[in-house]
Amino acid sequence: MATVLPPPSKRQRLDASEKAKVQAEQNEIPDGLGSVRVQFVDQSTGGGTGPAVSVPITNATVKNLETLLNSIQGNNPNERIPYRFSFQSSKPVLEDGSTAVDVVSDLYTSVLRPGLKSTEEIINIRFTPQAVFRVRAVSRCSASVAGHGEAILATAFSPASSAIMATGSGDNTARLWDCDTGTPLYTLKGHTSWVLAVSFSPDGNLLATGSMDNTARIWNSKTGEVLGGPLKGHSKWITSLAWEPFHVQAPSKPRLASASKDSTVRIWDVPLRRIEMVLSGHKGSVTYVRWGGIGRIYTASQDKSIKIWDGRQGSCLQTLSAHSHWVNHLAL
């Protein structure tokens, strides 16, 4: 049982309040200091950016300096770049002999109060971009492509091109889509029940689909043609599919793993269209299968366990059984 720390006493709260008040007083910039001229210098090139500008000392905080620099550079207000600022002193200012001083909060605290520069001089402030790339939140749907007649139950992107996507649906079909143009490429018909799993081969040339009709099918992802008949062997529906990684495959012999509600995983020799191995050992539905890069196969099950298998021999190497409920997903 974890130890719960007691709440701070009244004395501890008062001490913390006093320390915060003293720190705030130390960081407070006095009024009436006037302005200071600031020249922004690019840290990477050493060149100046824009003319020297006059900045009120009370407003010379890092946030305001960022806003000013972005305005000088003409950056869009919605794409403001955060910067790190520093001052290069002519004499050592730290114990290790360093002459660079980071502007942490404002110019007064970092440069003027220590006496490194006066308000009568131009202060050269070096800047470095802190984040050139930024992630934008998805705030709207960029495209909506209709085609399936029922709910979409599985999706996968081609490893060869993120513009190609496969979907499996409750309308008993799988579809290939061109995401760049938002148009359907091919409709893959052949299953007689819901398509629950779709998976591209490592080279992107083949697409495997698993269905509630207890079969898997292999398709040419370039033409949408089915390659041979269905892969039959499972006694219940297929829940997940995984291809053997390209670098561990035997030459011209891709293999596919299919997990099923029947508590087994079957390894298929795709060119010969036959079952190579059956991995049995789970006591509940196998919900997910992953094929690792060192030849290991990982399976998750509703029996609350994860099993690790030898991809060549088919033997169970290890069972992980710490979960208290179903294991529904895996990530490598």
C-alpha positions in Angstrom: 0.0 0.0 0.0 1.4 3.4 -1.0 2.3 5.8 1.8 0.1 9.0 1.8 2.0 12.1 2.8 0.2 14.2 5.4 -0.9 17.7 4.5 1.5 20.6 5.3 1.1 22.1 8.8 0.2 25.7 9.3 3.8 26.7 10.0 4.9 25.0 6.8 2.3 26.9 4.8 3.3 30.2 6.4 7.0 29.6 5.6 6.2 28.7 2.0 4.1 31.9 1.7 6.9 34.0 3.1 9.4 32.5 0.7 7.1 33.1 -2.2 6.6 36.7 -1.2 10.3 37.4 -0.8 11.0 35.8 -4.2 8.3 37.9 -5.8 9.8 41.1 -4.3 13.3 40.1 -5.6 11.9 39.5 -9.1 9.9 42.7 -9.1 11.2 45.3 -11.6 11.3 48.8 -10.1 9.4 51.6 -11.7 11.0 54.6 -13.3 13.9 52.9 -15.0 13.0 54.1 -18.4 13.8 52.3 -21.6 16.7 50.3 -23.0 17.8 49.8 -26.7 17.8 46.1 -27.7 19.4 44.6 -30.8 18.3 41.0 -31.7 21.2 38.8 -32.9 20.7 35.4 -34.6 22.7 32.9 -32.5 23.4 30.6 -35.5 24.7 33.3 -37.9 25.7 36.1 -35.6 23.9 38.6 -37.8 21.5 41.2 -36.5 17.7 41.0 -37.1 16.1 44.3 -37.7 17.1 47.6 -36.2 17.8 48.3 -32.6 14.5 49.0 -30.8 13.7 50.8 -27.6 11.9 48.7 -25.0 10.6 49.8 -21.7 12.5 48.0 -19.0 9.4 47.1 -17.0 8.0 45.3 -20.2 11.3 43.6 -21.2 10.1 40.1 -20.3 10.9 37.0 -22.3 7.3 36.8 -23.5 7.2 40.4 -24.7 10.6 40.0 -26.3 9.3 36.9 -28.2 6.3 38.9 -29.4 8.5 41.8 -30.5 10.9 39.5 -32.4 8.1 37.7 -34.1 6.7 41.1 -35.2 10.1 42.2 -36.6 10.4 38.9 -38.5 6.9 39.3 -39.9 5.6 35.9 -38.5 1.9 35.2 -38.6 0.4 35.8 -35.1 -1.1 32.3 -35.2 2.3 30.8 -35.9 4.4 32.6 -33.3 7.8 30.9 -32.7 9.0 30.6 -29.1 12.6 31.7 -28.6 15.4 31.3 -26.1 17.3 34.5 -25.3 20.8 35.0 -24.0 23.4 37.8 -23.5 27.1 37.4 -24.3 29.1 39.3 -21.7 32.6 40.6 -22.3 33.8 39.1 -19.0 33.2 35.8 -17.2 30.0 35.9 -15.2 29.8 32.3 -13.9 32.2 30.2 -11.8 33.1 28.0 -14.7 34.3 31.0 -16.7 31.3 31.1 -19.0 30.4 34.5 -20.5 26.9 33.6 -21.7 23.9 34.5 -19.6 20.4 33.1 -20.2 17.6 35.6 -20.1 15.2 33.5 -18.0 12.5 35.9 -17.0 13.4 39.5 -18.1 16.3 41.8 -19.1 16.4 43.7 -15.8 17.0 40.5 -13.6 19.5 38.8 -16.0 21.5 41.7 -17.4 20.8 45.1 -15.9 20.6 44.4 -12.2 23.9 42.4 -12.2 25.6 45.4 -13.9 26.5 43.6 -17.1 25.1 46.4 -19.2 23.7 49.9 -18.5 20.5 51.5 -19.9 22.7 53.9 -21.9 24.1 51.1 -24.0 22.6 48.9 -26.8 22.1 45.4 -25.5 22.8 42.6 -28.0 20.3 39.8 -27.3 21.1 36.5 -29.0 18.0 34.4 -29.9 17.6 30.7 -30.8 14.3 29.2 -32.0 12.9 26.7 -29.5 10.4 24.9 -31.7 10.5 25.1 -35.5 8.0 22.3 -36.0 4.7 22.3 -34.2 1.8 19.9 -34.0 -1.6 21.3 -34.7 -4.8 19.9 -33.2 -7.3 18.3 -35.6 -10.2 20.8 -35.3 -12.1 19.9 -38.4 -12.7 17.0 -40.9 -10.7 17.6 -44.0 -12.6 15.1 -46.1 -15.4 12.6 -45.9 -15.5 9.8 -48.5 -18.7 7.7 -48.8 -18.8 4.2 -50.2 -19.4 1.5 -47.7 -23.0 0.4 -47.0 -22.4 -0.4 -43.4 -20.1 0.5 -40.5 -16.3 0.5 -41.1 -14.7 -2.1 -38.8 -11.0 -2.0 -39.7 -8.6 0.4 -41.5 -4.9 0.2 -42.5 -2.5 2.4 -44.5 -0.2 1.0 -47.1 3.5 1.0 -46.0 4.4 2.0 -49.5 2.3 5.1 -49.6 0.2 6.8 -46.9 -2.1 7.9 -49.8 -3.5 4.3 -50.1 -5.8 3.1 -47.4 -7.8 -0.1 -47.0 -11.0 -0.5 -45.0 -13.1 -3.4 -43.9 -16.8 -3.1 -43.4 -20.0 -4.7 -42.1 -21.2 -4.7 -45.7 -19.0 -7.8 -46.3 -16.5 -5.9 -48.5 -13.1 -4.3 -48.2 -12.2 -1.2 -50.2 -9.0 0.5 -51.3 -9.0 4.3 -51.3 -6.8 7.1 -52.7 -6.6 9.5 -49.8 -5.0 12.2 -51.9 -8.0 12.5 -54.2 -10.6 11.2 -51.8 -11.9 8.6 -54.3 -12.4 4.8 -54.0 -10.0 2.7 -56.1 -11.3 -0.9 -55.8 -14.1 -2.8 -54.0 -12.9 -6.2 -52.8 -15.8 -8.6 -52.9 -15.7 -12.2 -51.8 -16.3 -12.5 -48.1 -19.8 -13.6 -47.0 -19.8 -11.8 -43.7 -18.3 -8.8 -41.9 -14.7 -7.9 -42.7 -13.1 -7.5 -39.3 -9.4 -7.1 -40.1 -7.2 -5.7 -43.0 -3.4 -5.8 -43.2 -0.9 -4.8 -45.9 2.1 -6.9 -46.6 5.5 -5.2 -45.7 6.1 -4.3 -49.4 2.6 -3.0 -49.9 1.8 -5.3 -52.8 -0.6 -7.6 -51.0 -3.6 -7.0 -48.8 -4.9 -9.6 -46.4 -8.5 -9.5 -45.1 -10.1 -11.5 -42.3 -13.8 -12.0 -41.9 -16.5 -13.2 -39.7 -17.0 -16.0 -42.3 -14.0 -17.7 -40.6 -11.7 -17.1 -43.7 -8.9 -14.9 -44.8 -8.3 -13.7 -48.3 -5.3 -12.3 -50.1 -5.7 -9.5 -52.7 -3.4 -7.7 -55.1 -3.4 -4.1 -53.7 -2.4 -2.7 -57.0 -5.2 -4.1 -59.1 -7.8 -5.1 -56.5 -7.9 -8.7 -57.8 -8.3 -11.7 -55.4 -5.3 -14.1 -55.4 -6.7 -17.6 -55.2 -9.4 -18.9 -53.0 -10.1 -18.2 -49.3 -7.7 -19.4 -46.6 -9.8 -21.9 -44.6 -8.9 -23.4 -41.3 -10.3 -21.4 -38.4 -13.6 -22.6 -36.8 -14.6 -19.1 -35.7 -14.2 -15.6 -37.1 -10.8 -13.9 -37.6 -10.0 -11.0 -35.2 -6.6 -9.9 -36.3 -3.9 -10.3 -39.0 -0.1 -9.7 -39.1 2.5 -10.3 -41.8 6.0 -11.6 -41.2 8.4 -8.6 -41.4 10.2 -8.4 -44.7 13.7 -8.7 -43.4 13.1 -12.0 -41.7 11.1 -13.7 -44.5 12.4 -16.6 -46.5 13.0 -15.5 -50.1 9.7 -15.3 -52.1 7.9 -16.9 -49.1 5.8 -14.3 -47.3 3.9 -15.6 -44.3 0.7 -14.4 -42.6 -0.5 -14.9 -39.0 -4.3 -14.9 -38.3 -5.8 -14.7 -34.9 -9.3 -16.0 -34.2 -12.2 -16.3 -31.8 -11.4 -20.1 -31.8 -8.4 -19.3 -29.4 -5.8 -20.2 -32.0 -3.3 -18.4 -34.3 -2.6 -19.9 -37.7 0.5 -19.3 -39.7 -0.1 -19.4 -43.4 2.4 -20.0 -46.2 0.8 -17.4 -48.6 2.3 -18.7 -52.0 1.3 -22.3 -51.2 -1.9 -21.3 -49.5 -1.5 -23.8 -46.7 -1.4 -23.8 -43.0 2.2 -24.0 -41.8 1.6 -24.0 -38.0 -1.1 -23.7 -35.5 -0.3 -21.8 -32.3 -2.7 -23.1 -29.6 -2.5 -22.4 -25.9 -4.8 -19.6 -25.2 -8.0 -20.4 -23.3 -10.0 -17.5 -24.8 -10.5 -15.6 -28.0 -7.2 -14.3 -29.4 -7.9 -10.6 -29.8 -4.6 -9.4 -31.4 -1.5 -10.6 -33.1 1.8 -8.9 -33.8 4.9 -10.2 -35.6 8.1 -8.8 -34.2 11.3 -8.0 -36.0 13.4 -10.8 -34.4 11.1 -13.6 -35.4 8.8 -13.6 -32.4 5.0 -13.6 -32.6 3.1 -11.8 -29.8 -0.6 -12.6 -29.1 -3.1 -11.1 -26.8 -6.2 -12.9 -25.6 -9.4 -12.6 -23.6 -7.9 -15.2 -21.2 -6.1 -12.2 -19.7 -2.7 -13.2 -21.0 -0.1 -12.4 -23.6 2.0 -15.1 -25.2 5.3 -14.9 -27.0 5.9 -17.6 -29.7 8.9 -18.7 -31.8 8.0 -17.8 -35.3 9.9 -20.7 -36.8 9.2 -23.6 -34.4 5.8 -22.5 -33.2 6.6 -23.1 -29.6 5.4 -20.9 -26.8 8.4 -19.1 -25.3 6.8 -17.1 -22.5 3.4 -16.3 -21.1 2.7 -12.9 -19.5 -0.3 -13.1 -17.2 -0.5 -10.0 -14.9 -3.7 -8.5 -16.4 -6.9 -8.9 -14.5 -9.1 -8.6 -17.6 -9.1 -9.1 -21.4 -6.0 -7.9 -23.3 -7.4 -6.3 -26.4 -4.4 -4.7 -28.1 -0.6 -4.8 -28.5 2.1 -2.4 -29.7 5.7 -3.1 -30.5 
